[in-house]
């Protein structure tokens, strides 16, 4: 791994690279073993250079945003984690177009739109993720999703950075071309509609109040664990199977919203994964519906 360090130090500063970094500090679930290396790039060029360096050395790479839709196993991650965060989080407004880098939080992007009197991203104000990760999975809530207003996204795909239009992104329910092909969203632009800033802010507050009322935001989690099955709601199926409050170790099916699994304190990834498997078995037995996970599960 010293070869990777030497390669990265050709274009980055030592403080941008951490070794044996606990992933529990970088996921909203607060679980996960250590990553061999974690790199915090400051530009698109550094992302490309880091990917090239890792590829040349045969080092596996994981790209991380806010870690909000992620379960990292207890053995951690071998190789390099590229964390797109504060160092790549610029947000700009030009007319009715909001542009943002991958590391900007969706909350911050929505706030910038509101401050400019632009409507269309209110739903995103409470999503606990970054622009890059949100675009890669076409994040959505309360009837809205990022594909509704996306103009284009800058994506590192097949070794080159290019702008992909909304059509080229092939955005579906929690899926996009970059997500399926291992691309990295580096930034995006959204075309929004003019609106009243006060009304937009009130709508954001209303949606966030609904989120606080219905979701267990007082415990660490990865958000909604399961995809919505066709014709059903995952949370309702789990509740009907009598699993609200079920727990294994420090992992618990939230008594507040059965679609969430929370870390009540000291949970391990093994606890969470065992509880997910238990929920899937019991829901299948009770309803005949096979639940698929929405969260990404990675690591050793």
QUIZIWO-V596663 format. One record per run of one state. SS is the DSSP state (hx for helix, st for strand, lp for the rest). FROM is the first residue (numbers start at 1). TO is the last residue. If there is no record, write none. Layout:
ss = [SS,SS]
from = [FROM,FROM]
to = [TO,TO]
This chain:
ss = [lp,hx,lp,hx,st,hx,lp,st,lp,hx,lp,st,lp,st,lp,st,lp,hx,lp,st,lp,st,lp,st,hx,lp,st,lp,hx,lp,st,hx,lp,st,lp,st,hx,lp,st,lp,st,hx,lp,st,lp,st,lp,hx,lp,st,lp,st,lp,hx,lp,st,lp,st,lp,hx,lp,st,lp,st,lp,st,lp,hx,lp,st,lp,st,lp]
from = [1,2,9,14,17,23,26,34,40,44,58,61,65,70,73,77,84,86,89,91,95,97,102,105,106,116,118,120,122,127,130,131,137,140,142,144,146,149,150,158,160,166,170,172,173,175,176,177,182,184,192,193,195,197,215,220,225,226,227,234,241,247,249,251,254,260,264,269,288,293,294,296,299]
to = [1,8,13,16,22,25,33,39,43,57,60,64,69,72,76,83,85,88,90,94,96,101,104,105,115,117,119,121,126,129,130,136,139,141,143,145,148,149,157,159,165,169,171,172,174,175,176,181,183,191,192,194,196,214,219,224,225,226,233,240,246,248,250,253,259,263,268,287,292,293,295,298,300]
